Amino acid sequence: MAGKPEQGCRFQISFLAQMINKSCIVTAIAFLTVSSPFAFAIEPENQSADRTAIEALTRKFLRAFEDLDIQQFVACFADDASVFFPVPEPRERVNGKHAIQQRFERVFASIRSTAKSGPPFYHLTPEELSIQLMPGQTAVVSFHLRNQERIARRTLVLVNTNGQWLILHLHTSNVPVAAKSDR
């Protein structure tokens, strides 16, 4: 750099241009990362509204089952939903809203045939309700229902479609209540 001032000036301008380019690239990457729908599960201001809507869907789902209201029950499911039923129901996954409706129509008819009164036919109180908000407008809801014979574990995978939370997958399993000596 000694002797020719224009060489030093060119070096500084070239170095400055590289730094500006690197700065722009870093800024662009940071912006894209932050604005990505996968960067954060759900923004905090939306969490409260989403949780409220998810709790409402869960109540609607359970209330429809209590009343054996097939139309309200099936309205909780996405068109491409799937269900794993507990034993003694079929062990295979049931795919699609129509197939889910057909299966639950049989379940509801069986319950009605032995019911002494109703609706409501059941009083379902979810215990240990957990809502996990996930990236991409999805959520996982899990809870269990308890009676004298069994603990009914339920997991719902929800998707927000056009502003409406719907069940994309329902996984059900039952376990017997442990005898007092087993605890």
PyRosetta script that sets phi, psi and omega in degrees:
from pyrosetta import init, pose_from_sequence

init()
pose = pose_from_sequence("MAGKPEQGCRFQISFLAQMINKSCIVTAIAFLTVSSPFAFAIEPENQSADRTAIEALTRKFLRAFEDLDIQQFVACFADDASVFFPVPEPRERVNGKHAIQQRFERVFASIRSTAKSGPPFYHLTPEELSIQLMPGQTAVVSFHLRNQERIARRTLVLVNTNGQWLILHLHTSNVPVAAKSDR")
pose.set_psi(1, -23.0)
pose.set_omega(1, 179.7)
pose.set_phi(2, -69.2)
pose.set_psi(2, 138.1)
pose.set_omega(2, 175.2)
pose.set_phi(3, 99.4)
pose.set_psi(3, -42.9)
pose.set_omega(3, -178.6)
pose.set_phi(4, -122.6)
pose.set_psi(4, 100.8)
pose.set_omega(4, -177.4)
pose.set_phi(5, -62.5)
pose.set_psi(5, -32.2)
pose.set_omega(5, -177.9)
pose.set_phi(6, -67.0)
pose.set_psi(6, -28.2)
pose.set_omega(6, 177.1)
pose.set_phi(7, -67.4)
pose.set_psi(7, -42.7)
pose.set_omega(7, 178.2)
pose.set_phi(8, -63.4)
pose.set_psi(8, -39.7)
pose.set_omega(8, 179.7)
pose.set_phi(9, -66.4)
pose.set_psi(9, -42.6)
pose.set_omega(9, 178.1)
pose.set_phi(10, -62.5)
pose.set_psi(10, -41.3)
pose.set_omega(10, 179.6)
pose.set_phi(11, -61.5)
pose.set_psi(11, -45.4)
pose.set_omega(11, -178.5)
pose.set_phi(12, -66.0)
pose.set_psi(12, -40.7)
pose.set_omega(12, 179.1)
pose.set_phi(13, -66.5)
pose.set_psi(13, -43.3)
pose.set_omega(13, 178.5)
pose.set_phi(14, -62.1)
pose.set_psi(14, -44.5)
pose.set_omega(14, 179.5)
pose.set_phi(15, -63.5)
pose.set_psi(15, -42.9)
pose.set_omega(15, 179.5)
pose.set_phi(16, -63.3)
pose.set_psi(16, -41.0)
pose.set_omega(16, 179.2)
pose.set_phi(17, -63.0)
pose.set_psi(17, -41.5)
pose.set_omega(17, 178.4)
pose.set_phi(18, -64.1)
pose.set_psi(18, -41.2)
pose.set_omega(18, -180.0)
pose.set_phi(19, -65.7)
pose.set_psi(19, -40.3)
pose.set_omega(19, 178.3)
pose.set_phi(20, -64.1)
pose.set_psi(20, -44.5)
pose.set_omega(20, 178.2)
pose.set_phi(21, -60.1)
pose.set_psi(21, -44.7)
pose.set_omega(21, 178.3)
pose.set_phi(22, -63.6)
pose.set_psi(22, -40.8)
pose.set_omega(22, 179.3)
pose.set_phi(23, -63.3)
pose.set_psi(23, -41.9)
pose.set_omega(23, 178.7)
pose.set_phi(24, -64.3)
pose.set_psi(24, -41.6)
pose.set_omega(24, -179.9)
pose.set_phi(25, -64.5)
pose.set_psi(25, -46.5)
pose.set_omega(25, 179.4)
pose.set_phi(26, -62.0)
pose.set_psi(26, -43.3)
pose.set_omega(26, 178.9)
pose.set_phi(27, -62.7)
pose.set_psi(27, -43.3)
pose.set_omega(27, 179.8)
pose.set_phi(28, -63.4)
pose.set_psi(28, -43.4)
pose.set_omega(28, 179.0)
pose.set_phi(29, -63.3)
pose.set_psi(29, -44.6)
pose.set_omega(29, 178.9)
pose.set_phi(30, -60.4)
pose.set_psi(30, -44.0)
pose.set_omega(30, 179.8)
pose.set_phi(31, -62.4)
pose.set_psi(31, -46.7)
pose.set_omega(31, -179.3)
pose.set_phi(32, -63.5)
pose.set_psi(32, -38.0)
pose.set_omega(32, 179.2)
pose.set_phi(33, -65.5)
pose.set_psi(33, -47.0)
pose.set_omega(33, -178.4)
pose.set_phi(34, -68.1)
pose.set_psi(34, -36.4)
pose.set_omega(34, -177.0)
pose.set_phi(35, -84.4)
pose.set_psi(35, -7.8)
pose.set_omega(35, 180.0)
pose.set_phi(36, -65.8)
pose.set_psi(36, 140.1)
pose.set_omega(36, 178.5)
pose.set_phi(37, -66.2)
pose.set_psi(37, -15.9)
pose.set_omega(37, -179.6)
pose.set_phi(38, -96.6)
pose.set_psi(38, -1.8)
pose.set_omega(38, -178.6)
pose.set_phi(39, -67.9)
pose.set_psi(39, -38.7)
pose.set_omega(39, 179.5)
pose.set_phi(40, -133.9)
pose.set_psi(40, 147.2)
pose.set_omega(40, -178.9)
pose.set_phi(41, -56.6)
pose.set_psi(41, -61.7)
pose.set_omega(41, 175.8)
pose.set_phi(42, -153.8)
pose.set_psi(42, 139.1)
pose.set_omega(42, -178.7)
pose.set_phi(43, -61.7)
pose.set_psi(43, 143.7)
pose.set_omega(43, -175.2)
pose.set_phi(44, -53.0)
pose.set_psi(44, -38.4)
pose.set_omega(44, -178.3)
pose.set_phi(45, -67.2)
pose.set_psi(45, -22.9)
pose.set_omega(45, 178.6)
pose.set_phi(46, -88.0)
pose.set_psi(46, -19.7)
pose.set_omega(46, -174.9)
pose.set_phi(47, -59.7)
pose.set_psi(47, -43.4)
pose.set_omega(47, -178.0)
pose.set_phi(48, -63.4)
pose.set_psi(48, -46.2)
pose.set_omega(48, 179.3)
pose.set_phi(49, -64.7)
pose.set_psi(49, -41.4)
pose.set_omega(49, 179.1)
pose.set_phi(50, -65.4)
pose.set_psi(50, -44.1)
pose.set_omega(50, 178.5)
pose.set_phi(51, -60.3)
pose.set_psi(51, -42.7)
pose.set_omega(51, 178.7)
pose.set_phi(52, -61.4)
pose.set_psi(52, -45.6)
pose.set_omega(52, 179.5)
pose.set_phi(53, -65.1)
pose.set_psi(53, -38.4)
pose.set_omega(53, 179.5)
pose.set_phi(54, -68.4)
pose.set_psi(54, -41.8)
pose.set_omega(54, 176.4)
pose.set_phi(55, -62.3)
pose.set_psi(55, -39.5)
pose.set_omega(55, 178.5)
pose.set_phi(56, -63.8)
pose.set_psi(56, -43.0)
pose.set_omega(56, 177.8)
pose.set_phi(57, -62.8)
pose.set_psi(57, -42.9)
pose.set_omega(57, -179.9)
pose.set_phi(58, -61.6)
pose.set_psi(58, -43.4)
pose.set_omega(58, 177.2)
pose.set_phi(59, -62.9)
pose.set_psi(59, -43.8)
pose.set_omega(59, 179.4)
pose.set_phi(60, -60.7)
pose.set_psi(60, -44.7)
pose.set_omega(60, 179.4)
pose.set_phi(61, -59.4)
pose.set_psi(61, -48.9)
pose.set_omega(61, -178.3)
pose.set_phi(62, -69.2)
pose.set_psi(62, -40.2)
pose.set_omega(62, 179.7)
pose.set_phi(63, -63.9)
pose.set_psi(63, -41.3)
pose.set_omega(63, 178.2)
pose.set_phi(64, -62.5)
pose.set_psi(64, -37.6)
pose.set_omega(64, 177.0)
pose.set_phi(65, -68.8)
pose.set_psi(65, -43.4)
pose.set_omega(65, 178.8)
pose.set_phi(66, -56.1)
pose.set_psi(66, -41.5)
pose.set_omega(66, -177.8)
pose.set_phi(67, -88.8)
pose.set_psi(67, -4.9)
pose.set_omega(67, -175.4)
pose.set_phi(68, 54.4)
pose.set_psi(68, 42.8)
pose.set_omega(68, -179.5)
pose.set_phi(69, -94.0)
pose.set_psi(69, 94.4)
pose.set_omega(69, -173.2)
pose.set_phi(70, -62.4)
pose.set_psi(70, -36.3)
pose.set_omega(70, -178.0)
pose.set_phi(71, -67.1)
pose.set_psi(71, -47.6)
pose.set_omega(71, 178.1)
pose.set_phi(72, -65.7)
pose.set_psi(72, -36.8)
pose.set_omega(72, -179.3)
pose.set_phi(73, -64.1)
pose.set_psi(73, -50.8)
pose.set_omega(73, -177.3)
pose.set_phi(74, -68.7)
pose.set_psi(74, -27.1)
pose.set_omega(74, 177.6)
pose.set_phi(75, -63.7)
pose.set_psi(75, -15.8)
pose.set_omega(75, 178.9)
pose.set_phi(76, -79.3)
pose.set_psi(76, -11.4)
pose.set_omega(76, -174.2)
pose.set_phi(77, -101.9)
pose.set_psi(77, 145.3)
pose.set_omega(77, 171.2)
pose.set_phi(78, -71.9)
pose.set_psi(78, 157.4)
pose.set_omega(78, -179.1)
pose.set_phi(79, -58.9)
pose.set_psi(79, -35.3)
pose.set_omega(79, -177.6)
pose.set_phi(80, -101.2)
pose.set_psi(80, 27.3)
pose.set_omega(80, -178.3)
pose.set_phi(81, -68.1)
pose.set_psi(81, 165.0)
pose.set_omega(81, 175.1)
pose.set_phi(82, -141.5)
pose.set_psi(82, 157.6)
pose.set_omega(82, -178.1)
pose.set_phi(83, -140.4)
pose.set_psi(83, 137.3)
pose.set_omega(83, 164.5)
pose.set_phi(84, -106.6)
pose.set_psi(84, 120.5)
pose.set_omega(84, -178.6)
pose.set_phi(85, -90.1)
pose.set_psi(85, 157.2)
pose.set_omega(85, 175.6)
pose.set_phi(86, -79.2)
pose.set_psi(86, 159.8)
pose.set_omega(86, 173.8)
pose.set_phi(87, -64.0)
pose.set_psi(87, 135.6)
pose.set_omega(87, 21.4)
pose.set_phi(88, -97.2)
pose.set_psi(88, 6.0)
pose.set_omega(88, 177.7)
pose.set_phi(89, -61.3)
pose.set_psi(89, 166.8)
pose.set_omega(89, 179.2)
pose.set_phi(90, -55.1)
pose.set_psi(90, 141.3)
pose.set_omega(90, -177.3)
pose.set_phi(91, -81.0)
pose.set_psi(91, -14.0)
pose.set_omega(91, -179.6)
pose.set_phi(92, -78.4)
pose.set_psi(92, 152.0)
pose.set_omega(92, 175.6)
pose.set_phi(93, -67.8)
pose.set_psi(93, 140.7)
pose.set_omega(93, 174.9)
pose.set_phi(94, -102.7)
pose.set_psi(94, 125.0)
pose.set_omega(94, -174.6)
pose.set_phi(95, -112.8)
pose.set_psi(95, 134.7)
pose.set_omega(95, 174.3)
pose.set_phi(96, 93.7)
pose.set_psi(96, 142.8)
pose.set_omega(96, -177.1)
pose.set_phi(97, -57.7)
pose.set_psi(97, -42.3)
pose.set_omega(97, -178.4)
pose.set_phi(98, -63.1)
pose.set_psi(98, -46.1)
pose.set_omega(98, 179.5)
pose.set_phi(99, -65.6)
pose.set_psi(99, -37.0)
pose.set_omega(99, 177.0)
pose.set_phi(100, -63.4)
pose.set_psi(100, -44.0)
pose.set_omega(100, 178.9)
pose.set_phi(101, -60.4)
pose.set_psi(101, -45.1)
pose.set_omega(101, -179.7)
pose.set_phi(102, -60.0)
pose.set_psi(102, -43.5)
pose.set_omega(102, -179.3)
pose.set_phi(103, -65.6)
pose.set_psi(103, -46.3)
pose.set_omega(103, -178.8)
pose.set_phi(104, -70.3)
pose.set_psi(104, -26.8)
pose.set_omega(104, 174.0)
pose.set_phi(105, -60.3)
pose.set_psi(105, -40.6)
pose.set_omega(105, 177.3)
pose.set_phi(106, -67.4)
pose.set_psi(106, -42.4)
pose.set_omega(106, 178.8)
pose.set_phi(107, -62.0)
pose.set_psi(107, -47.7)
pose.set_omega(107, -178.4)
pose.set_phi(108, -63.8)
pose.set_psi(108, -40.5)
pose.set_omega(108, 178.6)
pose.set_phi(109, -62.3)
pose.set_psi(109, -40.2)
pose.set_omega(109, 178.7)
pose.set_phi(110, -63.7)
pose.set_psi(110, -42.9)
pose.set_omega(110, 178.9)
pose.set_phi(111, -64.8)
pose.set_psi(111, -44.6)
pose.set_omega(111, -179.8)
pose.set_phi(112, -61.1)
pose.set_psi(112, -36.5)
pose.set_omega(112, -175.8)
pose.set_phi(113, -66.2)
pose.set_psi(113, -22.8)
pose.set_omega(113, -179.5)
pose.set_phi(114, -111.5)
pose.set_psi(114, -0.2)
pose.set_omega(114, -176.6)
pose.set_phi(115, -73.8)
pose.set_psi(115, 142.3)
pose.set_omega(115, 177.4)
pose.set_phi(116, -88.7)
pose.set_psi(116, -24.5)
pose.set_omega(116, 177.8)
pose.set_phi(117, -160.4)
pose.set_psi(117, 178.4)
pose.set_omega(117, 177.0)
pose.set_phi(118, 140.5)
pose.set_psi(118, 171.5)
pose.set_omega(118, -8.6)
pose.set_phi(119, -74.9)
pose.set_psi(119, 160.4)
pose.set_omega(119, -5.9)
pose.set_phi(120, -72.4)
pose.set_psi(120, 148.1)
pose.set_omega(120, 179.1)
pose.set_phi(121, -88.9)
pose.set_psi(121, -22.2)
pose.set_omega(121, 178.2)
pose.set_phi(122, -137.1)
pose.set_psi(122, 163.3)
pose.set_omega(122, 169.8)
pose.set_phi(123, -124.5)
pose.set_psi(123, 98.1)
pose.set_omega(123, -174.5)
pose.set_phi(124, -97.8)
pose.set_psi(124, 122.9)
pose.set_omega(124, 178.1)
pose.set_phi(125, -121.3)
pose.set_psi(125, 108.0)
pose.set_omega(125, -179.5)
pose.set_phi(126, -68.6)
pose.set_psi(126, 132.9)
pose.set_omega(126, 177.1)
pose.set_phi(127, -107.9)
pose.set_psi(127, 146.8)
pose.set_omega(127, 178.9)
pose.set_phi(128, 51.4)
pose.set_psi(128, 47.0)
pose.set_omega(128, 178.5)
pose.set_phi(129, -63.4)
pose.set_psi(129, 126.7)
pose.set_omega(129, 179.3)
pose.set_phi(130, -126.1)
pose.set_psi(130, 131.4)
pose.set_omega(130, 176.2)
pose.set_phi(131, -119.5)
pose.set_psi(131, 120.6)
pose.set_omega(131, 177.9)
pose.set_phi(132, -115.1)
pose.set_psi(132, 112.6)
pose.set_omega(132, 177.4)
pose.set_phi(133, -81.3)
pose.set_psi(133, 133.1)
pose.set_omega(133, -174.7)
pose.set_phi(134, -120.2)
pose.set_psi(134, 164.9)
pose.set_omega(134, 175.7)
pose.set_phi(135, -62.2)
pose.set_psi(135, 154.4)
pose.set_omega(135, 173.3)
pose.set_phi(136, 77.3)
pose.set_psi(136, 27.2)
pose.set_omega(136, 177.8)
pose.set_phi(137, 60.9)
pose.set_psi(137, 44.2)
pose.set_omega(137, 174.4)
pose.set_phi(138, -125.5)
pose.set_psi(138, 159.8)
pose.set_omega(138, 178.7)
pose.set_phi(139, -150.3)
pose.set_psi(139, 155.1)
pose.set_omega(139, 174.6)
pose.set_phi(140, -119.7)
pose.set_psi(140, 126.9)
pose.set_omega(140, 177.7)
pose.set_phi(141, -117.0)
pose.set_psi(141, 130.5)
pose.set_omega(141, 175.8)
pose.set_phi(142, -135.8)
pose.set_psi(142, 148.7)
pose.set_omega(142, 179.1)
pose.set_phi(143, -165.6)
pose.set_psi(143, 172.9)
pose.set_omega(143, 170.7)
pose.set_phi(144, -134.8)
pose.set_psi(144, 155.8)
pose.set_omega(144, 178.1)
pose.set_phi(145, -117.0)
pose.set_psi(145, 144.9)
pose.set_omega(145, -174.1)
pose.set_phi(146, -130.0)
pose.set_psi(146, 138.8)
pose.set_omega(146, 167.3)
pose.set_phi(147, -135.5)
pose.set_psi(147, -171.7)
pose.set_omega(147, -175.4)
pose.set_phi(148, -68.1)
pose.set_psi(148, -23.8)
pose.set_omega(148, -174.8)
pose.set_phi(149, -96.3)
pose.set_psi(149, -36.1)
pose.set_omega(149, -171.0)
pose.set_phi(150, -152.6)
pose.set_psi(150, 164.7)
pose.set_omega(150, 170.2)
pose.set_phi(151, -108.5)
pose.set_psi(151, 121.2)
pose.set_omega(151, -179.2)
pose.set_phi(152, -98.7)
pose.set_psi(152, 109.4)
pose.set_omega(152, -179.4)
pose.set_phi(153, -90.5)
pose.set_psi(153, 134.9)
pose.set_omega(153, -177.8)
pose.set_phi(154, -132.8)
pose.set_psi(154, 134.9)
pose.set_omega(154, 174.5)
pose.set_phi(155, -129.8)
pose.set_psi(155, 127.1)
pose.set_omega(155, 177.7)
pose.set_phi(156, -114.4)
pose.set_psi(156, 129.0)
pose.set_omega(156, 170.2)
pose.set_phi(157, -100.9)
pose.set_psi(157, 121.3)
pose.set_omega(157, -175.8)
pose.set_phi(158, -110.7)
pose.set_psi(158, 152.3)
pose.set_omega(158, 174.9)
pose.set_phi(159, -132.9)
pose.set_psi(159, 140.6)
pose.set_omega(159, 177.6)
pose.set_phi(160, -94.3)
pose.set_psi(160, 111.7)
pose.set_omega(160, -178.9)
pose.set_phi(161, -117.5)
pose.set_psi(161, 118.8)
pose.set_omega(161, 179.7)
pose.set_phi(162, 52.4)
pose.set_psi(162, 40.8)
pose.set_omega(162, 176.9)
pose.set_phi(163, 81.3)
pose.set_psi(163, 6.2)
pose.set_omega(163, -178.8)
pose.set_phi(164, -121.7)
pose.set_psi(164, 126.4)
pose.set_omega(164, 176.4)
pose.set_phi(165, -79.1)
pose.set_psi(165, 130.9)
pose.set_omega(165, 179.4)
pose.set_phi(166, -135.5)
pose.set_psi(166, 156.7)
pose.set_omega(166, 178.0)
pose.set_phi(167, -80.1)
pose.set_psi(167, 121.7)
pose.set_omega(167, 175.2)
pose.set_phi(168, -93.5)
pose.set_psi(168, -33.5)
pose.set_omega(168, 177.8)
pose.set_phi(169, -148.9)
pose.set_psi(169, 137.4)
pose.set_omega(169, 174.5)
pose.set_phi(170, -119.3)
pose.set_psi(170, 123.7)
pose.set_omega(170, 176.1)
pose.set_phi(171, -116.5)
pose.set_psi(171, 125.8)
pose.set_omega(171, -177.3)
pose.set_phi(172, -124.5)
pose.set_psi(172, 142.6)
pose.set_omega(172, 172.1)
pose.set_phi(173, -152.5)
pose.set_psi(173, 149.4)
pose.set_omega(173, 178.6)
pose.set_phi(174, -121.4)
pose.set_psi(174, 142.5)
pose.set_omega(174, 174.1)
pose.set_phi(175, -130.3)
pose.set_psi(175, 143.9)
pose.set_omega(175, 179.6)
pose.set_phi(176, -66.7)
pose.set_psi(176, 148.5)
pose.set_omega(176, 174.6)
pose.set_phi(177, -70.3)
pose.set_psi(177, 131.7)
pose.set_omega(177, -178.1)
pose.set_phi(178, -69.0)
pose.set_psi(178, 141.1)
pose.set_omega(178, 174.5)
pose.set_phi(179, -65.8)
pose.set_psi(179, 155.8)
pose.set_omega(179, -178.0)
pose.set_phi(180, -55.9)
pose.set_psi(180, -32.7)
pose.set_omega(180, 179.2)
pose.set_phi(181, -74.4)
pose.set_psi(181, -19.0)
pose.set_omega(181, 179.6)
pose.set_phi(182, -83.1)
pose.set_psi(182, -14.4)
pose.set_omega(182, -175.1)
pose.set_phi(183, -78.9)
pose.dump_pdb("model.pdb")
